[in-house]
Amino acid sequence: MWAVDHELQRASKRMVGRIGLTAPQRLAVRFIGRHSGVTLGQLAELLHLHAGTVTGIVRKLEELGLVVQTRSLEDTRRRHLALTAKGREIDRRRKGTVEAAVRRTASAVTSRELATAAAVMDVLAKNLAAE
């Protein structure tokens, strides 16, 4: 478990050199790309991160010209997120990303092994949250 955490951190740092984004920033781009119009709160839920952390991630993505925010017509306090053309280009990138390693791993095990691993990680996450 510690080895996975350590390697995720290392991979995130390498991603900055390769594509200019950390793993959490890349994951945010991927989710925004799949859920255009998602709100900051919804993105925080999808990423399992605190809303303040997601605000910082989105702010950095805006600075990089990858994401734009628009105010909701129904509730001006709510903002919707979408990728820019540059953001969509980054979203399409596959090599040198954490999810590329996840795809390689998922293809190297059976669907039953993958389901078991996912179930164990889910239980672990819930137990850690309860501490």
C-alpha positions as CSV (number, residue, x, y, z in Angstrom):
1,M,0.0,0.0,0.0
2,W,2.8,2.4,0.9
3,A,4.7,1.5,-2.2
4,V,1.6,2.3,-4.3
5,D,1.2,5.7,-2.6
6,H,4.9,6.5,-3.0
7,E,4.8,5.6,-6.7
8,L,1.7,7.6,-7.3
9,Q,3.5,10.6,-5.8
10,R,6.5,10.0,-8.0
11,A,4.4,9.5,-11.1
12,S,2.6,12.7,-10.3
13,K,5.9,14.6,-10.2
14,R,7.0,13.0,-13.5
15,M,3.7,14.0,-15.1
16,V,4.4,17.6,-14.4
17,G,7.6,17.3,-16.5
18,R,5.8,15.4,-19.3
19,I,2.4,17.1,-19.6
20,G,2.6,20.0,-17.2
21,L,0.0,18.7,-14.7
22,T,0.1,16.8,-11.5
23,A,-2.0,13.6,-11.2
24,P,-4.9,15.3,-9.3
25,Q,-4.9,18.1,-11.9
26,R,-4.9,15.6,-14.7
27,L,-7.8,13.7,-13.1
28,A,-9.8,16.9,-12.8
29,V,-9.2,17.5,-16.5
30,R,-10.4,14.0,-17.3
31,F,-13.6,14.4,-15.2
32,I,-14.4,17.8,-16.5
33,G,-13.9,16.5,-20.0
34,R,-16.4,13.7,-19.4
35,H,-18.9,15.8,-17.4
36,S,-18.8,19.2,-19.1
37,G,-20.7,21.7,-17.0
38,V,-19.9,20.0,-13.7
39,T,-19.9,22.3,-10.7
40,L,-17.0,22.7,-8.3
41,G,-19.0,20.8,-5.6
42,Q,-19.8,17.9,-8.0
43,L,-16.1,17.7,-9.1
44,A,-15.1,17.6,-5.4
45,E,-17.4,14.6,-4.9
46,L,-16.1,12.8,-8.0
47,L,-12.5,13.3,-7.0
48,H,-13.2,12.5,-3.3
49,L,-11.5,15.7,-2.3
50,H,-12.4,18.7,-0.1
51,A,-14.0,21.6,-2.0
52,G,-11.2,23.9,-1.0
53,T,-8.6,21.6,-2.5
54,V,-10.6,21.3,-5.8
55,T,-10.9,25.1,-5.9
56,G,-7.1,25.3,-5.9
57,I,-6.8,22.7,-8.6
58,V,-9.4,24.4,-10.8
59,R,-7.7,27.8,-10.2
60,K,-4.4,26.3,-11.5
61,L,-6.1,24.8,-14.5
62,E,-7.6,28.2,-15.3
63,E,-4.2,29.8,-15.1
64,L,-2.9,27.2,-17.5
65,G,-5.7,28.0,-19.9
66,L,-7.2,24.5,-19.7
67,V,-10.6,25.2,-17.9
68,V,-13.2,28.0,-17.9
69,Q,-15.8,28.7,-15.3
70,T,-19.3,30.1,-16.1
71,R,-21.9,31.2,-13.7
72,S,-25.1,29.2,-13.4
73,L,-28.1,31.0,-14.8
74,E,-30.2,29.5,-11.9
75,D,-27.8,30.2,-9.1
76,T,-25.1,32.9,-9.6
77,R,-23.1,31.4,-6.7
78,R,-22.7,28.1,-8.6
79,R,-20.1,27.8,-11.3
80,H,-19.9,25.3,-14.1
81,L,-16.7,24.0,-15.5
82,A,-15.7,23.2,-19.1
83,L,-12.5,22.5,-20.9
84,T,-11.0,24.9,-23.3
85,A,-9.6,23.7,-26.7
86,K,-6.2,23.4,-25.0
87,G,-7.8,21.5,-22.1
88,R,-9.4,19.1,-24.6
89,E,-6.0,18.5,-26.2
90,I,-4.5,17.6,-22.8
91,D,-7.6,15.4,-22.0
92,R,-6.9,13.4,-25.2
93,R,-3.3,12.7,-24.1
94,R,-2.7,9.1,-22.9
95,K,1.0,8.4,-22.7
96,G,3.0,9.4,-19.6
97,T,-0.1,9.6,-17.4
98,V,-1.1,7.8,-14.2
99,E,-4.2,6.4,-15.9
100,A,-2.0,4.7,-18.5
101,A,-0.4,2.7,-15.7
102,V,-3.8,1.9,-14.4
103,R,-5.0,0.7,-17.8
104,R,-1.9,-1.5,-18.1
105,T,-2.5,-3.0,-14.7
106,A,-6.2,-3.6,-15.4
107,S,-5.4,-5.4,-18.6
108,A,-2.9,-7.6,-16.8
109,V,-5.4,-9.1,-14.4
110,T,-8.7,-10.9,-14.7
111,S,-12.0,-9.1,-14.3
112,R,-12.6,-11.1,-11.1
113,E,-9.2,-10.0,-9.7
114,L,-9.9,-6.4,-10.6
115,A,-13.4,-6.6,-9.0
116,T,-11.9,-8.0,-5.8
117,A,-9.2,-5.4,-5.7
118,A,-11.8,-2.6,-6.2
119,A,-13.9,-4.1,-3.4
120,V,-10.9,-4.2,-1.0
121,M,-10.0,-0.6,-1.8
122,D,-13.6,0.5,-1.2
123,V,-13.7,-1.1,2.2
124,L,-10.3,0.3,3.1
125,A,-11.4,3.8,2.1
126,K,-14.5,3.5,4.2
127,N,-12.5,2.3,7.2
128,L,-10.0,5.0,6.8
129,A,-12.8,7.6,6.6
130,A,-14.3,6.2,9.8
131,E,-11.0,6.7,11.8
